[in-house]
Amino acid sequence: MDFYDFKTIAATKEEFDFAQLKGKTVLIVNTASKCGFTGQYAGLEKLYKEYKDRGLVVLGFPCDQFAHQEPGTDEQISQFCSLNYGVTFPIMSKINVNGDDAHPLYVWLKERANGLFGSSIKWNFTKFLISGDGKRVKRFGPKVEPSSLRKEIGKLL
């Protein structure tokens, strides 16, 4: 399976087909609204606005697997992101990133880019940067601020 074979459900309840991302650089982030890193939404939105016309897509994947820091519904999460951080990049339906019911996309991402502690995701706001050909995947930990990804993104655009 390759990156463009995946499909998921957006927070709007519509199907989101990754085939539409061919040729684009994609930043995927597991997010949470009640986390110490939640402020990174602002930085992610800034990156999205700065680079979207050059081919960057940011995708937020809310996840409640870490200290119950994403308790809301898809609608509540979307409203929170929009009202508090002006988020315009796509927010997906809430998923699991670890365990037997981890979303297949996250299984694929973790196989291609291990983190400091192996393949599992250790916390909210772990980031995966995928090249426009869908083949190269680079992983960044939660403490990595979105603004520090500019150089990496620039290389791929």
C-alpha positions as CSV (number, residue, x, y, z in Angstrom):
1,M,0.0,0.0,0.0
2,D,1.3,3.5,-0.7
3,F,0.4,6.9,0.8
4,Y,-2.1,7.8,-1.9
5,D,-4.1,4.6,-1.4
6,F,-5.4,5.7,2.0
7,K,-8.8,7.2,2.7
8,T,-10.2,8.5,5.9
9,I,-13.1,10.5,7.2
10,A,-12.8,14.2,7.7
11,A,-14.4,15.9,10.8
12,T,-17.1,17.1,8.4
13,K,-18.0,13.4,8.0
14,E,-17.0,13.4,4.3
15,E,-14.6,10.9,2.9
16,F,-11.1,12.3,2.4
17,D,-9.1,10.5,-0.3
18,F,-5.4,10.8,-0.1
19,A,-5.1,10.4,-3.9
20,Q,-6.0,14.1,-4.1
21,L,-2.6,14.8,-2.4
22,K,-0.4,13.5,-5.2
23,G,2.4,15.8,-5.8
24,K,1.9,17.7,-2.6
25,T,4.1,17.8,0.5
26,V,2.0,16.7,3.4
27,L,2.4,17.4,7.1
28,I,0.4,15.0,9.3
29,V,-0.1,15.7,13.0
30,N,-1.9,13.9,15.7
31,T,-3.6,16.6,17.7
32,A,-5.4,17.3,21.0
33,S,-7.3,20.3,22.3
34,K,-6.3,20.0,25.9
35,C,-2.6,19.4,25.7
36,G,0.4,21.5,26.7
37,F,1.3,21.5,23.0
38,T,-2.2,22.6,21.8
39,G,-0.7,26.1,21.0
40,Q,1.1,24.5,18.1
41,Y,-2.2,24.7,16.2
42,A,-1.2,28.4,15.6
43,G,2.2,27.4,14.2
44,L,0.7,24.7,12.0
45,E,-1.9,27.2,10.6
46,K,0.9,29.7,9.9
47,L,2.9,27.1,8.0
48,Y,-0.2,26.1,6.1
49,K,-1.0,29.6,5.0
50,E,2.6,30.4,4.2
51,Y,3.2,27.3,2.0
52,K,-0.1,26.0,0.8
53,D,0.2,27.9,-2.6
54,R,3.5,26.1,-3.1
55,G,2.0,22.7,-2.4
56,L,2.0,22.1,1.4
57,V,-1.0,20.4,3.0
58,V,-1.4,20.1,6.7
59,L,-3.7,17.5,8.1
60,G,-4.8,17.3,11.7
61,F,-5.8,14.0,13.2
62,P,-7.3,14.4,16.6
63,C,-6.6,11.6,19.0
64,D,-7.7,10.9,22.6
65,Q,-5.2,8.2,23.5
66,F,-2.9,10.4,25.6
67,A,-4.3,11.4,29.0
68,H,-7.8,12.0,27.6
69,Q,-6.7,15.3,26.1
70,E,-9.1,15.2,23.2
71,P,-12.5,14.4,24.7
72,G,-14.7,16.3,22.3
73,T,-16.7,15.2,19.3
74,D,-15.5,15.9,15.7
75,E,-17.7,19.0,15.5
76,Q,-16.5,20.3,18.9
77,I,-12.9,19.8,17.9
78,S,-13.3,21.6,14.6
79,Q,-15.0,24.5,16.3
80,F,-12.3,24.7,18.9
81,C,-9.6,24.8,16.2
82,S,-11.3,27.4,14.1
83,L,-12.4,29.7,17.0
84,N,-9.2,29.5,19.0
85,Y,-6.5,29.2,16.4
86,G,-8.1,30.2,13.1
87,V,-7.4,26.8,11.7
88,T,-8.3,26.4,8.0
89,F,-6.3,23.3,7.2
90,P,-8.3,20.0,7.1
91,I,-9.1,18.4,10.4
92,M,-10.0,14.7,10.2
93,S,-12.3,12.6,12.3
94,K,-10.9,11.5,15.7
95,I,-8.7,8.3,15.4
96,N,-6.4,6.1,17.4
97,V,-2.7,6.2,16.5
98,N,-1.5,3.3,18.6
99,G,-2.8,-0.2,19.4
100,D,-4.8,-2.8,17.6
101,D,-7.3,-0.2,16.3
102,A,-4.7,2.3,15.1
103,H,-5.7,4.0,11.9
104,P,-4.0,2.2,9.0
105,L,-2.4,5.4,7.9
106,Y,-0.6,5.7,11.2
107,V,0.5,2.0,11.0
108,W,2.0,2.9,7.6
109,L,3.6,6.1,8.9
110,K,5.2,4.4,11.9
111,E,6.6,1.6,9.7
112,R,8.4,4.2,7.6
113,A,9.6,6.6,10.3
114,N,10.4,5.2,13.8
115,G,10.7,7.7,16.6
116,L,12.9,7.9,19.6
117,F,11.0,5.1,21.4
118,G,10.5,2.9,18.3
119,S,7.4,2.8,16.2
120,S,4.7,3.8,18.7
121,I,3.5,7.4,19.0
122,K,4.4,8.7,22.5
123,W,2.3,11.9,22.7
124,N,0.2,14.4,20.9
125,F,1.6,16.6,18.2
126,T,4.0,14.1,16.7
127,K,4.5,15.2,13.1
128,F,5.1,13.3,9.9
129,L,6.4,15.1,6.8
130,I,5.7,13.3,3.5
131,S,7.4,14.2,0.2
132,G,5.4,15.0,-2.9
133,D,6.1,11.6,-4.3
134,G,4.6,10.0,-1.2
135,K,7.8,7.9,-0.6
136,R,9.9,9.8,1.9
137,V,8.6,10.2,5.4
138,K,10.3,12.1,8.2
139,R,9.1,12.1,11.8
140,F,9.3,14.9,14.3
141,G,8.5,14.7,18.0
142,P,5.9,16.8,19.9
143,K,8.5,19.3,21.2
144,V,9.5,20.3,17.6
145,E,7.7,23.6,17.0
146,P,6.0,23.9,13.6
147,S,8.1,27.0,12.7
148,S,11.3,24.9,12.9
149,L,10.1,22.7,10.0
150,R,10.4,25.5,7.5
151,K,13.8,24.3,6.2
152,E,12.6,20.7,5.8
153,I,9.4,21.8,4.1
154,G,11.3,24.1,1.8
155,K,13.5,21.2,0.6
156,L,10.4,19.3,-0.4
157,L,8.5,22.0,-2.2
